[in-house]
Amino acid sequence: MTAVAVVGPTSVGKSALGIWLAEELGGEVVNCDSMQLYRGLDIGTAKTPVQLRRGIPHHLLDIWDIDYPANVAEYQHRARAAIVDIRARGRLPVIVGGSGLYLRALIDDLRFPGTDPAIRERWEDVLQRFGSEHLHQELALRDPEAAALILPSNGRRLVRALEVVEMTGSFTASLPRGGGYLRCAQLGLRASADWLDERIRLRTDEMFAGGFVAEVESLRRRGLDATPTASRALGYREVGQLLDGVLTEDEARSAITVATRRFARRQYRWFRRDDRVRWLDVDDLEDPRAAALSALAELGVLADRSAG
């Protein structure tokens, strides 16, 4: 097996398991969280601090400044190059993250449609005039499956999806249904709603205790609010509203928790569509690490490592 991926919703324990697997199997971590690509978005994206990475090299973290527009095609190119390098050194790439489209771009034969500046400019104008909710409703009429995969608040992705729909007839038709570019064993972590909801609440509290407000304040001085992608990371808008006096701290915490829970459910819906994912119910497992090794053994990963 060429690579291992640890996927699933936010707060379920992907990063810790990914680091442990890399340590256990002689691997290196490849980030697959779209917001952890940005320098400075640390606490709010739950980026694992360097001192907790156990000496395991991490790739595709902190590669973009906050004003850089997200670019899945660039991520695909850079992540694939990292995996080639990791494999060339006899190491195992361990892909970790919950950004489903980025994972598909990395492991599947996903090719991105071109662009039409005139069409994009027209939809960007609609976004400015009527807001992202209006775009989401328009996309739901034209490509309901695409609308189900994109947050109503993500104006940039909605503009891109509508551009592709107008150019090709369908945004989701460009997504592969199976087969791949990279042989990859996918481990999906999932848990009951109650268990995950509590984890998300605790993580939100930890973010505030760890200096999240100061992080957002610093990023806003660097122009975060005007950025095309980074400003949409979960929690950053709400903390901005706290700093502006629009929300109290309790209201900001609650809003972040609710938004993160909704996002986690969307992530799970994305990944469960892929029947290649081997799911582990982490809230029912005494030791998820042992279960992960067992699943990888069944998928032939450990045999491949022994043979290699």
N, C-alpha and C positions, 0 to 999 in steps of 0.2 A: 504494500500500500504506500503510495507516494506521500500522503499527508493525512493528518487527523484534524478534525474540526470539532470544537466544543461550542454549541449554539444553544439558543433558547432565549426566554425573556429576561429583561433586566432584573438584577438583584437575586437571581437564582443560584449564583455561585460559580459562574463560568470562569472568571479570572483565576480564582484560587485553584480550581481543578486543572485548568490549562497549564498553570505554572508547575503544579505537582506532576502532571503527566510529562511535561517537557523534561523535568528533572529526572523522573523515573526512567524515561525511554531515550534519553540522550537527544533531546530536541530543543528547538528554539521557537519562541512565540511570534506569531504574525497577527497583528491587530486587525480585527474586522468590525470595529465600532466606528461609524462614520464621524462621530463627534470627537473621538479621541485622536483623530488625525490632526487636530488643531492645537497649536502651542498655546498654553495658558488656560485652556479649558480642562482643569484637572479635578478639582473637588466635585464639581457638578456632574462630571461624566464618570466619576468613580474610577479614574485612572489609577492603576496600582502604582504607589510610590516606588522609586528606584530601590529603596532600602528593603522593600518587601518582595522584590522580584527574585530573591534567592540566587542572584548571580546569573539568572537565565537571560540571554539576550532577547530583547523585544524589538520587533521590526514594525515599521509603519505606524509609529507613534510620533506625534509632534512634528509632522512634516510640512504643515501649512500654517501661515500666519492667519490671524482671525478674519482678515478682509478677503481671503481667497475663496472664490465660489467653489462649492463642492463639485467634484468631477469624477464620476464613477469610472470613466474610461482611463483616466490617469491613474486612479487607484489600481485598476486591473493591471495596467502595465507595470507599475512599480512593485505591486505585491507578487506578481508572477516572477519578476526578476529576483526578488528576495528569496522566493522558494527555490528557484534554480540554484542560487548561491548556497542556500542552506543544504540542499541535497548534494551539491558538489563537494561539500565538506563532510559528508557522511552523517549528517544530522537529520532529525525528523522535524519537518515543519508542523507546528501545532497552531492551527488557526483558531482564534478566540474572539467571539463577539456576537452581537445580536442584530447587526444590520444585514437583513436578508438579501437585499439587492446586491450589496457589495460582495457577499459570499458567492452568490450565483455568478457574478461577473468574474470572480476569481477562479472558481472550480469548474464552471460550465462553459460551453462554447457560445458565450453571449457576445453578440456583436451589436454595436450601437449605431442606430440610424444617424444620418447626417443632420445638419441643421438648416433652417431657412430663416435668415435674419428678419425678413419682413413679417413672417408668421409669428415669430417669437416676439417681435416688437409690438405687434397688435395685441397679443395675449398679455404682455407685460403692462400695456396701457389699461387693459381691462382690470388687471390686478390692482393697479394704482387707483383706478376710479371706483371699483366696486368691492374690492377685498378678496381674500382667499376663499372665504365661504362660498362666494358666488362662483368662483372658478371650480370649486369642488362639486357644486351642483351641476355645472355645465359638463364636467368630466363624467359625472354619474349618468348623465343622459347619453353620452357618446360612447363610453367604455366603462360600464359598471364595475367590472373586475378591477380595472386600474384604480377607480375611485376608492374601492375597498382597501387598497394597499397603501394609500397615501393619506397622511393626516390632513384634515381640512385647513389647518394652520400653515401648512408647508407650501407657501405660494410659489417658490422657485420650482419645486418638483411638479407642481400642478401646471405651471406654464410649460415646462418641458414635456409633460405627458400630453397636453393638448396640442402642442406643436407636432409631436410624433403622430398623434391620432389624425391630425389634419393632413400630414404628409403621407401616411401609410395606411390609414384606416383603423389602426389599433395599436395602442401602447403595449398591451399585454401580449400581443402576438409576437413581439420581439423577444419575449422571455422564453428560454428553453423549457420544455416540459420533461426533459430527462436526458440522459447521456451527458458526457462531460469532457472537459478539457483536461482535468486533473483527477487522478484516482485518489479519492478521499473518503475516509471512514468518518461519518458524521455522528457524533454523540449529542443528543438533545437532552437538556436538563429541563424538567418541568416539575410542578408542585401544585397542590390544591390552591384554590383562590385565597382561602383564609390564611394559609401559611405564607404565600407570596405577598399578600397585602400587608401582613405584619412586618415582613422583611423590608418592604418598601417604606413603611412608616419609620422603622428604625434607621434605615439608611438616610432618609431625609433629615432626621434628628442629628445623625452623625455628621452630615454635610454642614449643617448650621454650626454645630459644635467645633467642626474642623476649620472654620474660617471661610465658608462659602460666601457670606456677604462681602467680606473684604476682597475675595477673588473677583466677584462681579464688579465691585466698585473700581478696582484696578483696571479691569478689562474695559469698562465704560470710558475711562479716561483715555483709553487707546482707540476708542471709536466703535465699541462692540455694537451699539444700538443700530448703527448704519450698515452693518455687515450683511451680506446676502444669505449666508448660511449659518455661521457660528451663533448669531443672535437667536436662532430658533432652537438651540439645544434646550432640552428639558430643564426647567427651573430658572434659567437665566432671566427670562422676561419677568417672571414673578418676583425675583429678588430685585430687579430693576424697579418694579412697581413699589416694593417695600422701601427702597432708597428714595423714591419720589414722593413717599407719603400716601400713595394710593391704597396700599394694603398695610395692615399691621403684620407683625412677624407671625402671629398665629394664623392669620389668613393666608399669608404667603406659604407657610409650611403646609397648610391644608390643601391649597391649590396645587402645589407641587406634588403632593402625595396622590391626589385624585388624578392628575394628568399622567403621572408615571404609571399608575395602575391601569389606566386605559391603554397607554402605550404598550405595556407588558402583554395585555391581551391581544393587541394587534400583532405583536411580534410572534406570539405563540400561534396565532391563526396562519401567519405566513409560513412558518417552519413546518407545521403539521401537514401542509399541502404536499410536502416532499416525502415520498415513501422510502427514501434512502436513509432517513434519519432514524437511528436507534435510540429510543427514548429511555431515560432513566428517571424514575419518580423519586427525586431526592428527599422529599419529606417523609417517605416510607423506608428509606434505606438507612441502615445502621452505619454503613461506611460507603459513601458514594465513590470513593477512590477505588475500592476493591471491585465494586460493580462496574466501574468504567474499564478497569483492566480486563475483567471477565468478558465484557462486551467486545473489547478490542481483540481479545484472543479469538472469540467466535468469528469476528470479521477478518481474521487472518493477519492483523497488524503485527502481533507479537512474533508470529512465525516468520513474517517478512523481515523483521528486525534481526531475528536470530540468524536467518539465512544470509542477511547482508553483513 
